[in-house]
Amino acid sequence: MSASITSGTYGHQPVFTGAIRQLVGALFSSRPGSATRFANSVRVRMREANDVRELARSVEMHSPGFAADLYAAASRHEGNPD
């Protein structure tokens, strides 16, 4: 007499298949407005940073240290989107 041992996993999907499918779906099916919102956020940050740079240029002759701080702040602000 021969006995067979089975794991009982035939015909079942692996545990992580559903989670991976959801992750891939979330990555590739972004909301239609999310790219637009991101682009608007980048434009606003660039405009704000340029305003700070303009202020830095206006005080550069009288207060070079303060101007340097403003330039650094503008660069940080522009480079860190929400």
C-alpha positions in Angstrom: 0.0 0.0 0.0 1.4 3.4 -0.9 0.6 6.6 0.9 0.9 10.0 -0.6 1.5 13.2 1.3 0.2 16.5 -0.1 0.6 19.9 1.3 -2.9 20.9 0.4 -1.7 24.0 -1.5 -2.6 22.8 -5.0 -4.9 25.2 -6.7 -4.3 28.0 -4.2 -2.5 31.3 -4.8 0.5 32.1 -2.7 -0.1 34.3 0.3 1.5 37.5 -1.1 0.0 37.5 -4.5 -3.0 39.6 -3.5 -0.8 42.1 -1.6 1.7 42.4 -4.5 -1.1 42.9 -6.9 -2.6 45.7 -4.8 0.8 47.3 -4.4 1.5 47.3 -8.2 -2.0 48.5 -8.9 -1.5 51.4 -6.5 1.8 52.3 -8.0 0.7 52.3 -11.6 -2.9 53.6 -11.3 -2.3 57.0 -9.7 -5.2 59.4 -9.4 -5.7 61.6 -12.4 -5.1 64.9 -10.5 -2.1 63.8 -8.5 0.5 64.7 -11.2 -1.2 68.1 -11.6 -1.2 68.8 -7.9 2.5 67.8 -7.7 3.4 70.0 -10.6 1.5 72.9 -9.1 3.3 72.4 -5.8 6.7 72.5 -7.6 5.8 75.7 -9.4 4.7 77.4 -6.2 7.9 76.3 -4.4 10.0 77.6 -7.3 8.2 81.0 -7.3 8.6 81.3 -3.5 12.2 80.4 -3.7 12.8 83.0 -6.5 11.1 85.6 -4.4 13.5 84.8 -1.5 16.4 85.0 -3.9 15.3 88.4 -5.1 15.2 89.6 -1.5 18.7 88.1 -1.0 20.0 90.1 -4.0 18.5 93.3 -2.6 20.3 93.0 0.7 23.5 91.3 -0.5 25.6 94.5 -0.6 24.6 95.6 2.9 24.3 92.3 4.6 26.2 89.5 2.8 25.7 87.0 5.7 22.0 87.4 5.8 21.9 87.2 2.0 23.8 83.9 2.1 21.3 82.6 4.6 18.4 83.6 2.4 20.0 81.9 -0.6 20.5 78.7 1.4 16.9 78.8 2.6 15.6 79.3 -0.9 17.5 76.3 -2.1 16.3 74.1 0.7 12.7 75.3 0.2 12.8 74.6 -3.6 14.3 71.2 -3.2 11.9 69.7 -0.6 8.4 69.3 -2.2 5.6 68.1 0.1 
